[in-house]
Amino acid sequence: MSAIDNTPSNKNFLSPLNFRFQIKKAPHINFFVQKANIPEISVTNLDTPNPFVKTPYPGDHMNYAAFNISFKVDEDLQNYLEIHDWLRAFGKPEEYAEYKKLADNQSWTGNGIYSDISLIILASTKMPNYEIVFTDAFPVSLTGVTFTTTDNDVNYIEASATFKYTYFTITKI
């Protein structure tokens, strides 16, 4: 591409509707995910003072923001309880046996404390284009569920979960 001709080869915009979500630890939630984000990423910087102005230099530590999803809750609460029970297990609310059961599972099975999460970005043709893998993810919060009788229409219940993770990678499929 020359400086005169800067027309991109792919003129399709990225659609917010074209994604799939997969998490091995909570398979019932995959179908019901309504929103997911690619989190913010930043690097720390170091300012070096001099007599006139501080000069910034890139640092050596990455900062990954939390990964958030919103999902519709199924009427059997299966998807909500998957995240709830996962949080509860490593939070040890009643006894250490809950945590031990979780910790005894090998990490590669996806049933331990951590589970990798995949966010698959689809092209305009609905074919997989990129896969974003959040490594060693675990939930840190789950919103409550509110029931109400004052709505004029049926607004199905939606919940949100926030995950922390070690890092994420973006791979072209």
C-alpha positions as a Markdown table, in Angstrom:
| # | Residue | x | y | z |
|---|---|---|---|---|
| 1 | Met | 0.0 | 0.0 | 0.0 |
| 2 | Ser | 1.5 | 3.3 | -1.0 |
| 3 | Ala | 1.2 | 6.7 | 0.7 |
| 4 | Ile | -1.3 | 7.8 | -2.0 |
| 5 | Asp | -3.5 | 4.7 | -1.8 |
| 6 | Asn | -4.3 | 4.1 | 1.8 |
| 7 | Thr | -7.5 | 2.0 | 1.2 |
| 8 | Pro | -7.6 | -0.9 | 3.6 |
| 9 | Ser | -8.0 | -4.4 | 2.1 |
| 10 | Asn | -10.8 | -5.2 | 4.6 |
| 11 | Lys | -13.5 | -2.5 | 4.8 |
| 12 | Asn | -15.8 | -4.3 | 7.2 |
| 13 | Phe | -16.3 | -2.9 | 10.7 |
| 14 | Leu | -16.1 | -5.0 | 13.8 |
| 15 | Ser | -19.6 | -5.9 | 15.0 |
| 16 | Pro | -20.4 | -6.0 | 18.7 |
| 17 | Leu | -22.7 | -8.9 | 18.0 |
| 18 | Asn | -20.1 | -11.2 | 16.5 |
| 19 | Phe | -18.6 | -13.1 | 19.4 |
| 20 | Arg | -18.7 | -16.4 | 21.3 |
| 21 | Phe | -17.8 | -17.1 | 24.9 |
| 22 | Gln | -16.4 | -20.3 | 26.3 |
| 23 | Ile | -15.3 | -21.2 | 29.8 |
| 24 | Lys | -14.7 | -24.9 | 30.8 |
| 25 | Lys | -15.4 | -24.4 | 34.5 |
| 26 | Ala | -18.9 | -23.0 | 33.8 |
| 27 | Pro | -20.2 | -24.5 | 30.6 |
| 28 | His | -23.9 | -23.6 | 31.2 |
| 29 | Ile | -23.1 | -19.9 | 31.1 |
| 30 | Asn | -21.6 | -20.0 | 27.5 |
| 31 | Phe | -24.9 | -19.8 | 25.7 |
| 32 | Phe | -26.4 | -17.0 | 27.8 |
| 33 | Val | -23.6 | -14.4 | 27.7 |
| 34 | Gln | -25.0 | -11.1 | 26.5 |
| 35 | Lys | -21.9 | -8.9 | 26.9 |
| 36 | Ala | -18.2 | -9.4 | 27.2 |
| 37 | Asn | -15.3 | -6.9 | 26.9 |
| 38 | Ile | -11.7 | -6.9 | 25.9 |
| 39 | Pro | -10.2 | -5.3 | 29.0 |
| 40 | Glu | -7.9 | -2.3 | 29.2 |
| 41 | Ile | -4.2 | -3.0 | 29.2 |
| 42 | Ser | -1.5 | -0.6 | 30.3 |
| 43 | Val | 2.1 | -0.5 | 31.2 |
| 44 | Thr | 3.6 | 1.3 | 34.2 |
| 45 | Asn | 6.0 | 4.1 | 33.4 |
| 46 | Leu | 9.0 | 5.6 | 35.1 |
| 47 | Asp | 9.6 | 9.3 | 35.2 |
| 48 | Thr | 13.2 | 10.4 | 35.2 |
| 49 | Pro | 13.7 | 13.9 | 36.6 |
| 50 | Asn | 16.0 | 16.4 | 35.1 |
| 51 | Pro | 16.4 | 20.2 | 35.6 |
| 52 | Phe | 13.7 | 21.0 | 33.1 |
| 53 | Val | 11.0 | 18.3 | 32.7 |
| 54 | Lys | 10.4 | 14.8 | 33.8 |
| 55 | Thr | 11.2 | 12.4 | 31.0 |
| 56 | Pro | 8.9 | 9.3 | 30.9 |
| 57 | Tyr | 10.2 | 5.9 | 30.1 |
| 58 | Pro | 8.2 | 2.7 | 29.6 |
| 59 | Gly | 8.1 | 0.5 | 32.6 |
| 60 | Asp | 8.3 | -3.3 | 32.9 |
| 61 | His | 5.0 | -4.2 | 34.5 |
| 62 | Met | 1.8 | -4.9 | 32.7 |
| 63 | Asn | -1.6 | -4.0 | 34.2 |
| 64 | Tyr | -4.6 | -5.9 | 33.0 |
| 65 | Ala | -8.1 | -4.6 | 33.9 |
| 66 | Ala | -10.8 | -7.0 | 35.0 |
| 67 | Phe | -12.7 | -9.0 | 32.5 |
| 68 | Asn | -16.5 | -8.5 | 32.8 |
| 69 | Ile | -19.4 | -10.4 | 31.4 |
| 70 | Ser | -23.2 | -10.1 | 31.5 |
| 71 | Phe | -25.5 | -13.0 | 31.1 |
| 72 | Lys | -29.1 | -13.9 | 31.2 |
| 73 | Val | -29.9 | -16.2 | 34.1 |
| 74 | Asp | -31.6 | -19.4 | 33.2 |
| 75 | Glu | -34.7 | -20.5 | 35.1 |
| 76 | Asp | -32.9 | -23.4 | 36.8 |
| 77 | Leu | -30.2 | -21.0 | 38.0 |
| 78 | Gln | -27.6 | -23.4 | 36.5 |
| 79 | Asn | -25.4 | -20.7 | 35.0 |
| 80 | Tyr | -25.7 | -18.4 | 38.1 |
| 81 | Leu | -24.9 | -21.2 | 40.5 |
| 82 | Glu | -21.8 | -22.2 | 38.5 |
| 83 | Ile | -20.2 | -18.9 | 39.2 |
| 84 | His | -21.7 | -18.7 | 42.7 |
| 85 | Asp | -20.4 | -22.1 | 43.7 |
| 86 | Trp | -16.9 | -21.3 | 42.2 |
| 87 | Leu | -16.7 | -18.2 | 44.3 |
| 88 | Arg | -18.0 | -19.9 | 47.3 |
| 89 | Ala | -15.5 | -22.8 | 47.0 |
| 90 | Phe | -12.4 | -20.7 | 47.2 |
| 91 | Gly | -14.0 | -18.2 | 49.7 |
| 92 | Lys | -14.3 | -21.1 | 52.2 |
| 93 | Pro | -17.6 | -19.8 | 53.8 |
| 94 | Glu | -18.3 | -22.9 | 55.9 |
| 95 | Glu | -15.5 | -25.4 | 55.8 |
| 96 | Tyr | -12.1 | -25.9 | 54.2 |
| 97 | Ala | -13.5 | -29.1 | 52.5 |
| 98 | Glu | -15.1 | -26.8 | 49.8 |
| 99 | Tyr | -11.8 | -25.3 | 49.0 |
| 100 | Lys | -10.0 | -28.6 | 49.1 |
| 101 | Lys | -12.4 | -30.2 | 46.6 |
| 102 | Leu | -11.7 | -27.3 | 44.2 |
| 103 | Ala | -7.9 | -27.2 | 44.8 |
| 104 | Asp | -7.5 | -31.0 | 44.3 |
| 105 | Asn | -8.5 | -30.7 | 40.7 |
| 106 | Gln | -5.6 | -30.3 | 38.3 |
| 107 | Ser | -5.4 | -26.9 | 36.5 |
| 108 | Trp | -5.4 | -28.4 | 33.0 |
| 109 | Thr | -8.9 | -30.0 | 33.6 |
| 110 | Gly | -10.5 | -26.5 | 33.9 |
| 111 | Asn | -12.2 | -27.6 | 37.1 |
| 112 | Gly | -9.7 | -26.3 | 39.7 |
| 113 | Ile | -9.4 | -22.8 | 41.2 |
| 114 | Tyr | -8.5 | -21.3 | 37.8 |
| 115 | Ser | -10.0 | -21.8 | 34.4 |
| 116 | Asp | -9.0 | -20.4 | 31.0 |
| 117 | Ile | -11.7 | -18.3 | 29.3 |
| 118 | Ser | -12.0 | -17.9 | 25.6 |
| 119 | Leu | -13.6 | -15.0 | 23.8 |
| 120 | Ile | -13.9 | -15.8 | 20.1 |
| 121 | Ile | -14.3 | -12.8 | 17.8 |
| 122 | Leu | -16.2 | -13.6 | 14.6 |
| 123 | Ala | -15.7 | -12.0 | 11.2 |
| 124 | Ser | -18.6 | -10.5 | 9.3 |
| 125 | Thr | -19.1 | -13.9 | 7.7 |
| 126 | Lys | -19.7 | -15.3 | 11.3 |
| 127 | Met | -16.6 | -17.4 | 11.0 |
| 128 | Pro | -14.0 | -17.3 | 13.9 |
| 129 | Asn | -11.4 | -14.6 | 13.3 |
| 130 | Tyr | -9.6 | -14.1 | 16.6 |
| 131 | Glu | -9.4 | -15.9 | 19.9 |
| 132 | Ile | -8.7 | -14.1 | 23.1 |
| 133 | Val | -7.6 | -16.4 | 25.9 |
| 134 | Phe | -7.7 | -15.2 | 29.5 |
| 135 | Thr | -5.2 | -17.4 | 31.3 |
| 136 | Asp | -5.8 | -18.6 | 34.9 |
| 137 | Ala | -9.0 | -16.7 | 35.3 |
| 138 | Phe | -11.2 | -16.8 | 38.4 |
| 139 | Pro | -14.3 | -14.9 | 39.4 |
| 140 | Val | -14.0 | -12.0 | 41.9 |
| 141 | Ser | -17.6 | -10.8 | 41.9 |
| 142 | Leu | -21.1 | -11.8 | 40.9 |
| 143 | Thr | -24.0 | -9.4 | 41.0 |
| 144 | Gly | -27.2 | -10.2 | 42.9 |
| 145 | Val | -30.5 | -11.2 | 41.3 |
| 146 | Thr | -33.4 | -8.8 | 41.7 |
| 147 | Phe | -37.0 | -9.9 | 41.3 |
| 148 | Thr | -39.7 | -7.3 | 40.7 |
| 149 | Thr | -43.5 | -7.2 | 40.1 |
| 150 | Thr | -43.6 | -3.6 | 38.9 |
| 151 | Asp | -42.4 | -4.1 | 35.3 |
| 152 | Asn | -44.9 | -3.7 | 32.5 |
| 153 | Asp | -43.2 | -6.3 | 30.3 |
| 154 | Val | -41.1 | -9.4 | 31.0 |
| 155 | Asn | -37.5 | -8.3 | 31.4 |
| 156 | Tyr | -35.5 | -11.5 | 31.9 |
| 157 | Ile | -33.0 | -11.4 | 34.7 |
| 158 | Glu | -29.4 | -10.6 | 33.9 |
| 159 | Ala | -26.4 | -10.9 | 36.1 |
| 160 | Ser | -22.8 | -9.8 | 35.7 |
| 161 | Ala | -19.5 | -11.5 | 36.8 |
| 162 | Thr | -16.1 | -10.0 | 37.0 |
| 163 | Phe | -13.0 | -12.1 | 36.5 |
| 164 | Lys | -9.3 | -11.6 | 37.3 |
| 165 | Tyr | -6.6 | -13.4 | 35.3 |
| 166 | Thr | -2.9 | -13.5 | 34.8 |
| 167 | Tyr | -2.8 | -12.2 | 31.3 |
| 168 | Phe | -4.6 | -12.5 | 27.9 |
| 169 | Thr | -3.4 | -13.4 | 24.4 |
| 170 | Ile | -5.0 | -12.5 | 21.1 |
| 171 | Thr | -4.5 | -15.1 | 18.3 |
| 172 | Lys | -5.6 | -15.0 | 14.7 |
| 173 | Ile | -7.5 | -18.1 | 13.9 |
